[in-house]
Amino acid sequence: LNEVDSMLTNNAQQFKSFLLERNMDLNFIDDNGESVIEIREMLKCGAKIRLVTVFDKDDTNVKIYGFDYIQGINPVKKNYIYEALNNLNSNYTFTKYYLDGDSIIIQGNLYFLDTFSNEATMQMMLGVMDCANSEYPALMKLNWS
């Protein structure tokens, strides 16, 4: 193990091994005891997203954020955007949308009380990207119409 790997949480170390077995060598960093992966992806719809996965210090929570997804929210449209995000949050169980300044962020959470699951973590990462991809056209249209 290199210096950063030895500082990773147990779940992050396990997930890193899972990814390496699949020839996915992602950069993990230690952030005050939390382990973080950050990747940039192009969605099928053409939008870019920065996917940040955070493994908490006590190995019970994994948070997956979709940042830099939709930026530059039109101030005149903010109330419409809030309404659309509220509707999405009512429809989606495992992902939540929120407005942070002038950017829309998507978040997924996983809780592990006893046994960590690499597969569930990967599925949540893919799920956040799928939600971002499917809702992008309508949110962009609402922002710029």
C-alpha positions in Angstrom: 0.0 0.0 0.0 1.2 3.5 -0.7 0.9 6.3 1.8 -2.6 7.5 0.6 -3.9 4.0 0.3 -3.0 3.2 3.9 -5.0 6.3 5.0 -8.2 5.2 3.2 -11.2 4.0 5.1 -11.7 0.2 5.0 -14.6 0.5 2.6 -12.7 2.8 0.3 -9.7 0.3 0.3 -12.2 -2.5 -0.5 -13.8 -0.5 -3.3 -10.4 0.5 -4.8 -9.5 -3.2 -5.0 -12.9 -3.9 -6.6 -12.2 -1.2 -9.2 -8.6 -2.4 -9.9 -9.9 -5.9 -10.6 -12.0 -4.3 -13.3 -9.1 -2.3 -14.7 -10.5 0.9 -13.3 -7.6 2.8 -11.6 -9.2 5.8 -10.0 -7.5 8.3 -7.8 -8.5 8.2 -4.2 -7.6 11.0 -1.8 -7.8 11.3 2.0 -9.8 14.4 3.1 -9.7 14.8 6.9 -10.3 11.1 7.4 -12.9 10.7 4.7 -11.8 8.9 1.5 -12.8 10.6 -1.8 -12.9 9.5 -5.4 -13.4 12.2 -8.1 -14.0 11.4 -11.7 -15.3 13.4 -14.7 -17.6 11.7 -17.1 -19.4 12.7 -20.3 -23.1 11.7 -20.1 -25.0 10.1 -23.0 -26.8 13.4 -23.5 -23.5 15.2 -24.0 -23.4 17.0 -20.6 -20.3 16.7 -18.4 -20.5 15.7 -14.8 -18.0 15.6 -11.9 -18.8 12.5 -9.9 -17.5 12.7 -6.3 -17.8 9.6 -4.1 -17.1 10.2 -0.3 -16.6 7.3 2.1 -17.1 8.6 5.6 -14.7 8.1 8.5 -16.7 5.5 10.3 -17.4 3.3 7.2 -21.2 3.6 7.5 -22.0 6.1 4.8 -21.1 6.6 1.2 -22.2 9.8 -0.5 -22.2 10.2 -4.2 -22.4 13.7 -5.7 -22.9 14.9 -9.2 -21.3 18.3 -9.5 -20.8 20.7 -12.4 -23.8 19.2 -14.0 -26.0 22.2 -14.8 -24.5 25.5 -14.0 -25.5 29.1 -14.6 -29.1 28.8 -13.5 -31.1 31.8 -14.8 -32.0 33.9 -11.7 -35.4 34.6 -13.3 -36.1 30.9 -13.5 -35.0 29.9 -10.0 -38.6 29.4 -8.7 -39.4 27.2 -11.7 -36.1 25.2 -11.1 -37.0 24.8 -7.4 -40.4 23.4 -8.3 -38.9 21.0 -10.9 -36.3 19.8 -8.4 -39.0 19.3 -5.7 -40.9 17.2 -8.3 -37.8 15.1 -9.1 -37.1 14.6 -5.4 -40.7 13.3 -5.0 -40.2 10.9 -7.9 -36.7 9.6 -7.1 -36.1 7.5 -4.0 -32.3 7.1 -3.9 -31.1 10.3 -5.5 -31.9 13.9 -4.6 -31.5 17.1 -6.6 -30.7 20.5 -5.0 -29.7 24.0 -6.1 -26.4 25.2 -4.7 -25.9 28.8 -5.8 -26.4 28.7 -9.5 -25.7 25.0 -10.0 -27.8 21.9 -9.7 -26.3 19.1 -7.7 -27.4 15.4 -7.5 -26.7 13.4 -4.5 -27.1 9.7 -3.7 -26.5 8.1 -0.2 -25.8 4.6 0.8 -25.8 3.4 4.4 -23.9 0.2 5.5 -24.5 -0.9 9.1 -22.6 -4.2 8.9 -21.5 -5.3 5.4 -20.1 -2.9 2.7 -21.2 -3.7 -0.9 -18.9 -2.8 -3.8 -21.7 -3.7 -6.2 -24.3 -1.4 -4.5 -21.7 1.5 -4.4 -21.0 1.0 -8.2 -24.8 0.8 -8.9 -25.4 4.1 -7.0 -22.6 5.8 -8.9 -24.1 4.6 -12.2 -27.6 5.5 -10.9 -26.6 9.1 -10.2 -25.2 9.4 -13.7 -28.4 7.8 -15.2 -30.6 10.3 -13.3 -28.4 13.2 -14.4 -28.6 12.0 -18.0 -32.3 11.4 -18.2 -33.3 14.7 -16.5 -30.8 17.0 -18.2 -32.9 17.9 -21.3 -35.9 19.0 -19.3 -33.9 20.9 -16.8 -31.9 22.7 -19.5 -35.1 23.6 -21.4 -36.7 24.9 -18.2 -33.6 27.0 -17.4 -33.2 28.5 -20.9 -36.8 28.7 -22.2 
